[in-house]
Amino acid sequence: MTERPGATALEAMDKVLAAKPHQDGEAFSAATKALSALREEVIGRLRRDDSVEVRKMLGHLNAVLSVVLGGHYPLGQVPWGELEKAKGWLEEIVRQAEGVG
Amino acid sequence: MALWDLENSDCVIVMGSNMAENHPIAFRFVVEAQRRGATVIHVDPRFTRTSALADIYAPIRSGSDIAFLGGIIRYILEGDHWFKEWVLNYTNLAHIINEGYEDTEDNGGVFSGFDPDTGSYEEGTWQYAGKTVPSSIAEHRVQSQERKAGDYQSMSEGPPPEDRTLQHPRCVYKIMRRHFSRYTPEMVESLTGCPRETFLKIAGAMVRNSGRERTGAICYAVGWTHHSVGVQIIRAASIIQGLLGNIGRPGGGIMALRGHVSIQGSTDIPTLYNMLPTYLPQPNAFHDHGTLKSYLKVETPPTGWWSNFPKYVVSLLKAWYGTSATPQNEWGYQFVPKLTGDASQEPMTLAMTNGALKGQFILGQNPLVGAVNTDLVERGFTKLDWMVVRDFAMVETANFWQRGRLVQSGELRRDQIGTEVFFLPAAMAGEKDGTVTNTSRLVQWHDMVCEAPGDSRSDLWFIYHLGKRLRALYADSREPRDRAIHALTWDYPERGPRKEPDPEAVLREINGYTVADRKQVAKYQELKDDGSTACGGWMYCGIIPEAGRNLARSRRPDGPGGPGSHLGWAFSWPSNRRTLYNRASADPEGRPWSEAKKMIWWDDAAEKWTGTDVPDFVETKRPDERPDWSKHPHGMDALGGHAPFIMEADGRCMLFVPSGLKDGPLPTHYEPLESPVINPLHGPQSNPTAKRWPRPGNELHAPADPRFPYVFTTYRLTELHCGGIPTRVMPHTAELQPEAFVEVSPELAAELGIRHLGWTVISTLRGEIEVKAMVTQRVRPFVIDGRIVHQIGMPWVYGREGYARGASANVLLAITGDANTSIHSTKALTCGLRPGRLHGSGVRHYD
């Protein structure tokens, strides 16, 4: 994983949304790995600084991860609309986490 | 049907099970049926002890079950052998299907509504003409998005259109005849390898043993479910039994042989991700489930018994959240987690390898033996922060970091694995009280024989005390997501110095009670949706109908000359009923079809249904009662007194399924996901909706890949219980099956130069194992489409722990899923085979 897991996660989400894979899960796998790495970083930050903001960020990040897993392993159709929204949340998280504007 | 009802069968087919070895207690009733004159048939790729006891044995290639059963359906339809009065009145054979419906036979091997981009179906064209039929099962949606709410109301506007002359081109009868027209005896032989004569003998036996005077039963186990078309195999059996009138009648039915442990119980009070207790759908974040009101609106079928759904949901929430469940907070509905996708074991294993999971509890499982693609599972374990394993002996899963295949092969070093493993000793069955629910939905109580040694504790103890500690840890939390933990009722009485929670108190809660006075609810018909009743699982209502009366404890068999339903033996949900849909044991007027096969009938004088079982019907609903469609009836008012299948929206047995299945309204033959045979019936080689998750380490073999020319199947052994550990660690049982083996036919052994007890290497793209050969005529080559196809088989219950050791067959398997259940395919895949031993970095036999 790169030193900026947030940027990697965003990039992975972009690839998922561009490719809209249905059977091939490679893009989703990459997104999951990147989001998991970002989560590790946020957890690390939370352990150093148990603030409301970081805790909230972690909650939102877990929600994004849930939606991505729901896209990778869908019940019926892939929820593309929700994945678009999740990407928006992720951008917000990354802005907070890494100052990516 | 009850296990003991098998002895009333005139013909018993065992298929997808080695019943004599793996369900020996159940098999005694088959033996009794045979003693009374029944024909016993075993259909299986291997000749086993079940085959040896059967009157007819039919060998078939693994994964060709639907071709075989489809052949029987065709035989029944074309020979006009179906039970006319029963079928026309009680099934949807005459129903007319939507104009847009296209069958696999006319549509390139897929049904109408298939989207090749998503690999999924839209089921609009499968509906009854002018209707939208709600499904009767939980987590049933083909689509993840709702249709316009309210379209199910069409079912209360009038009965589905029918053509009882069966001439309409889109009636189910005509559709089925077209659909199964190619499943001729010749095709069955060519595709399954079963000789045509044997097939015809079996089809003949089945139809001879049906009708008013005779009935037949079909018994299956995971030999049917563990396929990429598992649900559709069972559907094919349902169609046969539906056409022969073998449902809801003495000696008739489909016997789902459940595991020796509480397998049925673990779906009733589920460990499954997509169901709340007793088959209520888990709310989904992407459905119209945002509020309890919308969830109940879209999930409640307007007609049939499931219209009571809100009562069961609200009572469940009240049982879980007690005084914290109020009308103001939707009875705690928002405490219930909402699904976003498929969170079953297979996809979560893959997600684990991607780092999405932080930890895992493993209770009553040993995935490094029992789960498919065990090397991939092991890689996933290395990504966890922590893992809790509870068992009563060291299992392969718990010491993967020390002795796993990846460590042994050198792929990983111990110091590279950061997973913290907590291995906790568990009590054995005889060391705890509680219930076991298995075959026949029979719930049986068992008492503790002796206390578990040392720190060993029951799973109930563990879960309960873990819950208590979590509640203490979160007591000060103000996070909204932690409110569910605060709200949970978690107050079971504790016993003795070990503080063992009282399992009967748990069962009392599952049974249900009235909130005001905490009195037991006697039956589920008393449950309410106003918060006045609490119930942990509506189908279990009545198991403790009053204080101090635990029917699961009951052990009163009928005496000689008694009815033989044995209603005093334990409790069978729902309502202690032994045979579901038993209204079908009487004709439309309410009279038994025959004296020999009577079970439930209408007592005109008493004005109620009566008989030898608990009626599965509204007790006082007259057989001649009909819905008043001018009033747009709901619930059971929309079902006539001649509609036995009360869980379906129109009370009819669904030969054709308009809603609820993700892979089509009728079963059709597809080859297994891996097969040496090219599908002779359709363009699609395998089930186009099956779940495939290709990735490095989980690749599938291409059809007829010459590197993997042999069909491979897995199974249990009667001498080694469950996943093997309970018996592999016991010297006296381990010595009965001391090491792993692969069964190879003499023909294939001669071709490859394999000798009996010699070493072999079995390979797939997922892994390689070495194992000794059992050269035996129990497995045989099949002639498929004019060429020889070899099949080999191996027990999956071995591992590296205990006295009886050997390679885990599940190393070879891929992670895949049936479209409906996500269950893996363990019964039909392909492999390579050679004599000799592994070399290089392969993991050798566990000497």
Interface residues (C-beta under 8 A of the other chain):
Chain A: H22 Q23 D24 G25 E26 S29 T32 K33 L35 S36 A37 R55 G59 L65 S66 V67 L69 G70 G71 H72 Y73 P74 L75 G76 Q77 V78 P79 E82
Chain B: D117 T118 G119 S120 E139 R141 V142 Q143 S144 Q145 N274 N284 A285 F286 L339 T340 G341 D342 A343 P347 L350 A351 N354 G355 A356 E479 R481 K662 R692 W693 P694 R695
